[in-house]
Amino acid sequence: MPISQTAPMLLTRNLLYTGMTRAKKLLIIIGNKNIIDFMIRNADNKKRNTGLCYKMLECNNI
């Protein structure tokens, strides 16, 4: 899993957790230790406007 310097809003604990839990047999994280440490500390959850709820309700009305 490559970890590179990018916008801080993308360097979240959730993203790191998702990458780790999707690994099937082996996970190798490649990147700067400071950035990985930042991701571990960054538990900032933003509200995601995906429209998923609306799409699911729309599918039920078909």
C-alpha distances in whole Angstrom, upper triangle without the diagonal:
4,6,10,13,15,17,17,18,15,13,14,14,14,11,9,11,11,7,8,12,11,9,12,13,10,7,6,5,6,8,12,13,15,13,11,15,16,13,15,18,18,19,21,21,23,25,23,26,25,28,27,30,33,31,32,35,36,35,37,40,40
4,6,10,12,15,15,17,13,12,14,15,15,12,10,13,13,10,12,15,14,13,16,17,14,10,8,6,5,6,10,12,14,11,10,14,15,13,15,18,18,20,21,21,23,25,24,26,25,29,28,32,34,32,33,37,37,37,39,42,42
4,7,9,12,12,14,11,9,11,12,13,10,9,13,13,10,12,16,15,15,18,19,16,12,10,7,6,5,7,9,10,8,7,11,11,10,12,15,14,17,18,19,20,23,22,25,25,28,28,31,33,32,33,36,37,37,39,42,42
4,6,10,11,13,10,9,12,14,16,13,12,16,16,14,16,19,19,18,22,23,20,16,14,10,8,6,7,10,10,7,9,12,12,11,14,16,15,18,18,20,21,24,23,25,25,29,29,32,34,33,35,38,38,38,41,43,43
4,7,8,11,10,8,12,14,16,14,14,17,18,16,18,22,22,22,25,26,23,19,17,14,12,9,8,11,10,7,10,12,11,11,14,15,14,17,17,19,19,23,22,25,25,29,29,32,34,34,35,38,39,39,42,44,44
4,6,8,7,7,11,14,15,13,14,17,17,16,19,22,22,22,26,27,25,21,19,16,14,12,12,14,13,9,12,14,12,11,15,16,14,16,16,17,17,20,19,21,22,26,27,29,31,31,32,35,36,36,39,41,41
4,5,6,7,10,14,15,13,14,18,18,18,20,23,23,24,28,29,27,23,22,19,18,15,15,16,14,11,13,15,12,11,15,15,12,15,13,15,14,17,17,19,20,24,25,28,29,29,31,33,34,35,37,39,40
4,5,5,8,11,13,12,13,16,17,17,19,21,22,23,27,29,26,23,22,18,18,15,14,15,12,9,12,12,9,9,12,12,9,11,10,12,12,16,16,19,20,24,25,27,29,29,31,33,34,35,37,39,40
4,6,7,10,11,10,13,15,15,16,19,20,21,23,27,29,27,23,23,19,19,17,17,18,16,12,14,15,11,10,13,13,9,10,8,9,9,12,12,15,17,20,21,23,25,26,27,30,31,32,34,36,37
4,6,9,9,8,10,13,13,13,16,18,18,20,23,25,23,20,19,16,16,15,15,16,15,11,12,14,11,9,12,13,10,11,10,10,10,13,13,15,16,20,20,23,25,25,26,29,30,30,33,35,36
4,7,9,7,8,11,12,12,14,16,17,18,22,24,22,18,17,14,14,12,12,13,11,8,8,10,7,5,9,10,7,9,9,11,12,15,15,18,19,23,23,26,28,28,29,32,33,33,35,38,39
4,5,5,7,9,10,11,13,15,16,18,21,23,21,18,18,15,16,14,15,14,13,10,9,10,8,5,7,8,5,6,7,8,10,13,14,17,18,22,21,24,26,26,27,30,31,32,33,36,37
4,5,5,6,9,10,11,12,14,16,19,21,19,16,17,14,16,15,15,14,13,11,9,9,8,5,5,7,6,5,8,9,12,15,15,19,20,23,22,24,27,27,27,30,32,32,34,36,38
4,5,5,6,9,10,10,12,15,18,20,19,16,17,15,17,17,18,17,17,14,12,13,12,8,9,11,9,7,9,8,11,13,13,16,16,20,19,21,24,24,24,26,28,28,30,33,34
4,5,5,6,9,10,11,13,16,19,17,14,15,13,15,14,16,16,16,13,11,13,12,8,10,12,10,10,11,11,12,14,14,17,16,20,19,22,24,24,24,27,29,28,30,33,34
4,5,5,6,9,10,11,15,16,15,11,12,10,12,12,13,13,14,11,8,11,11,7,8,11,10,11,13,13,15,18,17,21,20,24,23,25,28,27,27,31,32,32,33,36,37
4,5,5,6,9,10,14,15,14,12,13,12,15,15,17,16,17,14,11,13,13,10,9,12,12,11,13,13,16,18,17,21,20,23,22,24,27,26,26,29,31,30,32,35,36
4,5,5,6,9,12,15,14,12,14,13,16,16,19,18,19,16,14,16,16,12,12,15,14,13,15,14,16,17,16,19,18,21,19,21,24,23,23,26,28,27,29,32,33
4,6,5,7,10,12,11,9,10,9,12,14,16,16,18,15,12,15,16,12,13,16,15,15,17,16,18,20,19,21,20,23,22,24,27,26,26,29,31,30,32,35,35
4,6,6,9,10,9,7,9,9,12,14,17,16,18,16,12,15,16,13,12,16,16,16,18,18,20,22,21,24,23,26,24,27,30,29,28,31,33,32,33,37,37
4,6,8,10,10,9,12,13,16,18,20,20,21,19,16,18,19,15,14,18,18,17,19,18,20,22,21,24,22,25,23,25,28,27,26,29,31,29,31,34,35
4,6,9,10,9,12,13,16,18,21,21,23,20,17,20,21,17,17,20,20,19,21,20,22,23,21,23,21,24,22,24,27,25,25,28,30,28,30,33,33
4,6,6,6,9,11,14,17,20,20,22,20,17,20,21,18,18,21,21,21,23,23,24,26,24,27,25,28,25,28,31,29,28,32,33,31,33,37,36
4,6,8,12,14,17,20,23,23,26,24,21,23,25,22,21,25,25,24,27,26,28,29,27,29,27,30,27,29,32,30,29,33,34,32,34,37,37
4,7,10,13,16,20,23,23,26,24,21,23,25,23,22,26,26,26,29,28,30,32,30,33,31,33,31,33,36,34,33,37,38,36,37,41,41
4,7,10,13,16,19,19,22,21,18,20,23,20,20,23,24,24,27,27,29,31,30,32,31,34,31,34,37,35,34,38,39,37,39,43,42
4,6,10,13,16,16,19,17,14,17,19,17,16,20,21,21,24,24,26,28,27,30,29,32,30,33,35,34,33,37,38,37,39,42,42
4,6,10,13,13,16,15,13,16,18,16,16,20,21,22,24,25,27,29,28,31,30,33,32,35,37,36,36,39,40,39,41,44,44
4,7,9,10,13,11,9,12,14,13,13,17,17,19,21,22,24,27,26,29,28,32,31,33,36,35,35,39,40,39,41,44,44
4,7,9,12,11,9,13,14,13,15,18,18,21,23,24,25,28,27,30,30,33,32,35,38,37,37,41,41,41,43,46,46
4,6,9,7,7,11,12,12,13,16,16,19,21,22,24,27,26,29,29,33,32,35,38,37,38,41,42,41,44,46,47
4,5,5,6,9,10,11,13,15,15,19,20,22,24,27,27,30,31,34,34,37,39,39,40,43,44,43,46,48,49
4,5,5,6,9,10,11,12,14,17,19,22,24,27,28,31,31,35,35,37,40,39,40,43,44,44,46,49,50
4,5,5,6,9,10,11,12,16,17,20,22,26,26,30,30,34,34,37,39,39,40,43,44,44,46,49,50
4,5,5,6,9,10,10,14,15,18,19,23,23,26,27,31,31,33,36,35,36,39,40,41,43,45,46
4,5,5,6,9,10,13,15,17,19,23,23,26,26,30,30,32,35,35,35,38,39,39,41,44,45
4,5,5,6,9,12,14,17,19,23,24,27,28,32,31,33,36,36,37,39,41,41,43,46,47
4,5,5,6,10,11,14,16,20,21,25,26,29,29,31,34,34,35,37,39,39,41,44,45
4,5,5,8,10,12,14,18,18,22,23,26,26,28,31,31,31,34,36,36,38,40,42
4,6,7,10,13,16,19,20,24,24,28,27,29,32,32,32,35,37,37,38,41,43
4,6,9,12,15,18,20,24,25,28,28,30,32,33,33,36,38,38,40,42,44
4,5,9,11,15,16,20,22,25,25,27,29,30,30,33,35,35,37,39,41
4,6,10,13,15,18,20,23,23,24,27,28,28,30,32,33,34,37,38
4,6,10,12,16,18,21,21,22,25,26,27,28,30,31,33,35,37
4,7,9,12,14,17,17,18,21,22,23,25,27,28,29,31,33
4,6,9,12,15,16,17,19,20,21,23,25,26,28,30,31
4,6,9,12,13,13,15,17,18,20,21,23,24,26,28
4,6,9,10,11,13,14,16,18,19,20,22,24,26
4,6,8,10,11,12,14,15,16,18,20,21,23
4,5,8,9,9,11,13,14,15,18,19,20
4,6,5,6,9,10,11,12,15,16,17
4,5,5,6,9,10,11,13,15,16
4,5,5,6,9,10,11,13,15
4,5,5,6,9,10,11,13
4,5,5,6,9,10,11
4,5,5,6,9,10
4,5,5,7,9
4,5,5,7
4,5,6
4,6
4
